[in-house]
């Protein structure tokens, strides 16, 4: 089966009544955890972006505390898992400021952790990629915000 384009889906959803649209959304939420998480974000958390950012930061801190740092291999795996979840939440938001704040927080927490990223080329590359992502996202922000976040970025 070939998936329809977004414009076709939009036209079809406009032609349906609200009860049918509700049933479609609920059915969509049953199939994948990602769909359910996106619906949760859109319905409950999209209105208050700062609360969403704070909850994700707390989540990152919790993951970092539970990270196995006894072996560099396990630390890398754990950091990749944290980044997967972080990138998924950034995708849900779609806001550049949210992306910059969350990635900055991740890099700050990583720097403060007991993980010596200089011992591993992969971890150094992972950290550098996050810095590059922050710089790329900064270009889409207002000049005042760019200056504030640039200052935070230079601290790293």
N, C-alpha and C positions, 0 to 999 in steps of 0.2 A: 504494500500500500504506500502510495506517495503522499507525503504530508502537504497540506494546503499552505499557501503563503499567508503571511500575517494579514494582508489586506483582505484576502478572501475570508479568513476567520473573523475579522472585524465586521465585515458586511453581514456575515451569517449571524453573529451574536446580536447585531442591531435588529435583525428581523425576528429574533426570538423574544418571548416575554420574560419578565424578571424571574418567575418561578422556574422556568426551564433553564435560564442562565444559572440560577442558584444550584439546581440539580447537577448541571455540568461541572460547576466549580467543585462541588462536594465529591463528585465522581473522580475528577482530576486529582483531588487531594488524597484519594485512597490508594493511588498507584505507586507513587514514589515519595520517599521521605523528603527529597528536595522540593517537590511540588507543595507538600504540606508546610515546609519551612518557609517557602516564598509566600504562600497564602497567609501564614501567621505574621510574617513581617508586614505585608501590605495591609492587613486588617487591623493589627494591634500596635505595631511599633513604628510605622512610617510617619505617623503624626508627630511623634516626639523623637527626633533624630538624636538629640543629645543623650536621652535615656538609653537609646539603642547602643550608642557608642560606649557609654559607661558600662552597660551590661557585657558587651564584647570585651572590653578592657579587663573587667573582672574575670571573665572566662579565660582570657589569655594568661592572666596572673595565676589562676588556679592550675592551668595546664603546665605552666612553667615550674610551679612548686612541685608538681607530681612527676616531673621529668626525670628519667633515669640518667644521671650524669656519671655513673660509675664507669661507663664504657662510651667512647666517642661514637661508636656505631649506633648504640641505642639513643644517644642524644640527637644524632642526625635524623633518625627515624621519627623521633618525637617532635622535633622541630618542623619536619616536613608535614606531619599530621596537623600541627597547630596552624601552619601556613595554609594548608588545604581548607581548613575550617574558616580561617580568616578571609581568604580570597572568596569563598562562597558567600560569606556575609557581606563583603564589599560589593560583590555582584548584585546581591539582593537590593542593596541601597542604591547603587548607581550614582552616588554623590561623590564628587572629587574630594571635597573637604573631609568626608567620612573616611575615604581611602587614605588620605594623607595622615589623618589623626591616628588611625588604627595601625598603619604601617610604621609610623614614628614610634608609637607605643611598643610595638613588637621589637623594633630595633633597640630601643632604650632598655627594655627588659632583658633582651639577649645580651647586651653589653654589660649589664649589672650582674648577670648570672655567673655562676662559677664555671661555665663552659669556656674553655680557651679556644676560640674560633680560629686563632692563628695556627693551631696545630693541624688543622684539616683544610685542604684545598677546597673541598666541597662546601664546608661551612663558610669559608671566606667568600666563595662565589655566591652562596645563598644570601649572605649578608649584603654583598655588593649589589646583587640583583634587586634586593628590596630598596636599597638607597636609590638605585636608578629608577625604580618604579615611583618612588616618592618624588624625585625630581621631575619626572614626566608628568605626574598628576598635578604638581605645583603650577605648571604652565597654564592650566585651565582655571586657576583661581584668581580672585581679585588681588590687586597689587598689595593692599594692606595685609591680607591674609598670607600672601606669598612671603612678605617680609618677616612676619611672625614665625611662620613655619621654616623659613630659610634659617633663621636664628637657631631654632631647635635642631635643625639638620646639621648645622655647623658644630654644635655641641657633640654630635656623635663622631 
